[in-house]
């Protein structure tokens, strides 16, 4: 659970800077996974 929180907090600053991502599909997939995990935890 602590790792999930860490990854979630680490992803937050990357959301507005997704333009710098070379693989947008990977970014959106990770973002969707984080959202699903957040909904599951909450």
Phi and psi in radians as a Rosetta constraint file:
Dihedral C 1 N 2 CA 2 C 2 CIRCULARHARMONIC -1.150 0.35
Dihedral N 2 CA 2 C 2 N 3 CIRCULARHARMONIC -0.623 0.35
Dihedral C 2 N 3 CA 3 C 3 CIRCULARHARMONIC -1.148 0.35
Dihedral N 3 CA 3 C 3 N 4 CIRCULARHARMONIC -0.633 0.35
Dihedral C 3 N 4 CA 4 C 4 CIRCULARHARMONIC -1.096 0.35
Dihedral N 4 CA 4 C 4 N 5 CIRCULARHARMONIC -0.767 0.35
Dihedral C 4 N 5 CA 5 C 5 CIRCULARHARMONIC -1.105 0.35
Dihedral N 5 CA 5 C 5 N 6 CIRCULARHARMONIC -0.708 0.35
Dihedral C 5 N 6 CA 6 C 6 CIRCULARHARMONIC -1.095 0.35
Dihedral N 6 CA 6 C 6 N 7 CIRCULARHARMONIC -0.833 0.35
Dihedral C 6 N 7 CA 7 C 7 CIRCULARHARMONIC -1.118 0.35
Dihedral N 7 CA 7 C 7 N 8 CIRCULARHARMONIC -0.650 0.35
Dihedral C 7 N 8 CA 8 C 8 CIRCULARHARMONIC -1.130 0.35
Dihedral N 8 CA 8 C 8 N 9 CIRCULARHARMONIC -0.773 0.35
Dihedral C 8 N 9 CA 9 C 9 CIRCULARHARMONIC -1.204 0.35
Dihedral N 9 CA 9 C 9 N 10 CIRCULARHARMONIC -0.549 0.35
Dihedral C 9 N 10 CA 10 C 10 CIRCULARHARMONIC -1.297 0.35
Dihedral N 10 CA 10 C 10 N 11 CIRCULARHARMONIC -0.490 0.35
Dihedral C 10 N 11 CA 11 C 11 CIRCULARHARMONIC -1.373 0.35
Dihedral N 11 CA 11 C 11 N 12 CIRCULARHARMONIC -0.560 0.35
Dihedral C 11 N 12 CA 12 C 12 CIRCULARHARMONIC -0.881 0.35
Dihedral N 12 CA 12 C 12 N 13 CIRCULARHARMONIC -0.890 0.35
Dihedral C 12 N 13 CA 13 C 13 CIRCULARHARMONIC -1.168 0.35
Dihedral N 13 CA 13 C 13 N 14 CIRCULARHARMONIC -0.292 0.35
Dihedral C 13 N 14 CA 14 C 14 CIRCULARHARMONIC -1.473 0.35
Dihedral N 14 CA 14 C 14 N 15 CIRCULARHARMONIC -0.330 0.35
Dihedral C 14 N 15 CA 15 C 15 CIRCULARHARMONIC -1.045 0.35
Dihedral N 15 CA 15 C 15 N 16 CIRCULARHARMONIC -0.886 0.35
Dihedral C 15 N 16 CA 16 C 16 CIRCULARHARMONIC -1.240 0.35
Dihedral N 16 CA 16 C 16 N 17 CIRCULARHARMONIC -0.322 0.35
Dihedral C 16 N 17 CA 17 C 17 CIRCULARHARMONIC -1.852 0.35
Dihedral N 17 CA 17 C 17 N 18 CIRCULARHARMONIC 0.557 0.35
Dihedral C 17 N 18 CA 18 C 18 CIRCULARHARMONIC -1.188 0.35
Dihedral N 18 CA 18 C 18 N 19 CIRCULARHARMONIC -0.228 0.35
Dihedral C 18 N 19 CA 19 C 19 CIRCULARHARMONIC -1.164 0.35
Dihedral N 19 CA 19 C 19 N 20 CIRCULARHARMONIC -0.445 0.35
Dihedral C 19 N 20 CA 20 C 20 CIRCULARHARMONIC -1.398 0.35
Dihedral N 20 CA 20 C 20 N 21 CIRCULARHARMONIC -0.160 0.35
Dihedral C 20 N 21 CA 21 C 21 CIRCULARHARMONIC -1.298 0.35
Dihedral N 21 CA 21 C 21 N 22 CIRCULARHARMONIC 2.325 0.35
Dihedral C 21 N 22 CA 22 C 22 CIRCULARHARMONIC -1.400 0.35
Dihedral N 22 CA 22 C 22 N 23 CIRCULARHARMONIC -0.401 0.35
Dihedral C 22 N 23 CA 23 C 23 CIRCULARHARMONIC -2.147 0.35
Dihedral N 23 CA 23 C 23 N 24 CIRCULARHARMONIC 1.472 0.35
Dihedral C 23 N 24 CA 24 C 24 CIRCULARHARMONIC -1.026 0.35
Dihedral N 24 CA 24 C 24 N 25 CIRCULARHARMONIC -0.606 0.35
Dihedral C 24 N 25 CA 25 C 25 CIRCULARHARMONIC -1.090 0.35
Dihedral N 25 CA 25 C 25 N 26 CIRCULARHARMONIC -0.713 0.35
Dihedral C 25 N 26 CA 26 C 26 CIRCULARHARMONIC -1.149 0.35
Dihedral N 26 CA 26 C 26 N 27 CIRCULARHARMONIC -0.689 0.35
Dihedral C 26 N 27 CA 27 C 27 CIRCULARHARMONIC -1.101 0.35
Dihedral N 27 CA 27 C 27 N 28 CIRCULARHARMONIC -0.838 0.35
Dihedral C 27 N 28 CA 28 C 28 CIRCULARHARMONIC -1.161 0.35
Dihedral N 28 CA 28 C 28 N 29 CIRCULARHARMONIC -0.614 0.35
Dihedral C 28 N 29 CA 29 C 29 CIRCULARHARMONIC -1.145 0.35
Dihedral N 29 CA 29 C 29 N 30 CIRCULARHARMONIC -0.747 0.35
Dihedral C 29 N 30 CA 30 C 30 CIRCULARHARMONIC -1.146 0.35
Dihedral N 30 CA 30 C 30 N 31 CIRCULARHARMONIC -0.727 0.35
Dihedral C 30 N 31 CA 31 C 31 CIRCULARHARMONIC -1.100 0.35
Dihedral N 31 CA 31 C 31 N 32 CIRCULARHARMONIC -0.744 0.35
Dihedral C 31 N 32 CA 32 C 32 CIRCULARHARMONIC -1.095 0.35
Dihedral N 32 CA 32 C 32 N 33 CIRCULARHARMONIC -0.685 0.35
Dihedral C 32 N 33 CA 33 C 33 CIRCULARHARMONIC -1.129 0.35
Dihedral N 33 CA 33 C 33 N 34 CIRCULARHARMONIC -0.745 0.35
Dihedral C 33 N 34 CA 34 C 34 CIRCULARHARMONIC -1.094 0.35
Dihedral N 34 CA 34 C 34 N 35 CIRCULARHARMONIC -0.754 0.35
Dihedral C 34 N 35 CA 35 C 35 CIRCULARHARMONIC -1.092 0.35
Dihedral N 35 CA 35 C 35 N 36 CIRCULARHARMONIC -0.768 0.35
Dihedral C 35 N 36 CA 36 C 36 CIRCULARHARMONIC -1.099 0.35
Dihedral N 36 CA 36 C 36 N 37 CIRCULARHARMONIC -0.741 0.35
Dihedral C 36 N 37 CA 37 C 37 CIRCULARHARMONIC -1.140 0.35
Dihedral N 37 CA 37 C 37 N 38 CIRCULARHARMONIC -0.690 0.35
Dihedral C 37 N 38 CA 38 C 38 CIRCULARHARMONIC -1.101 0.35
Dihedral N 38 CA 38 C 38 N 39 CIRCULARHARMONIC -0.784 0.35
Dihedral C 38 N 39 CA 39 C 39 CIRCULARHARMONIC -1.108 0.35
Dihedral N 39 CA 39 C 39 N 40 CIRCULARHARMONIC -0.645 0.35
Dihedral C 39 N 40 CA 40 C 40 CIRCULARHARMONIC -1.184 0.35
Dihedral N 40 CA 40 C 40 N 41 CIRCULARHARMONIC -0.746 0.35
Dihedral C 40 N 41 CA 41 C 41 CIRCULARHARMONIC -1.199 0.35
Dihedral N 41 CA 41 C 41 N 42 CIRCULARHARMONIC -0.746 0.35
